[in-house]
Amino acid sequence: MIIATAMQKGGVGKTTTTLALGHELAAQGHHVLLIDIDPQANTTEGLGYDPSTIQHSIYQLLLQRR
């Protein structure tokens, strides 16, 4: 199963929905992978990680020109 939450507009509850859904699915025994590509990294922070300590991110990868 793949579930994606996306919306360009801010303040619509994407992070809250994503974290709550991920938590509930994990509590039911599902394997959950949350990928945070927002430069604000609110999902990352919501999972207890400090974004300033992460050396490489998907966001940085998407910004690289090849």
Rosetta blueprint (number, residue, H / E / L):
1 M L
2 I L
3 I L
4 A L
5 T L
6 A L
7 M L
8 Q L
9 K L
10 G L
11 G L
12 V L
13 G L
14 K H
15 T H
16 T H
17 T H
18 T H
19 L H
20 A H
21 L H
22 G H
23 H H
24 E H
25 L H
26 A H
27 A H
28 Q L
29 G L
30 H L
31 H L
32 V L
33 L L
34 L L
35 I L
36 D L
37 I L
38 D L
39 P L
40 Q L
41 A L
42 N H
43 T H
44 T H
45 E H
46 G H
47 L L
48 G L
49 Y L
50 D L
51 P H
52 S H
53 T H
54 I L
55 Q L
56 H L
57 S L
58 I H
59 Y H
60 Q H
61 L H
62 L H
63 L H
64 Q L
65 R L
66 R L
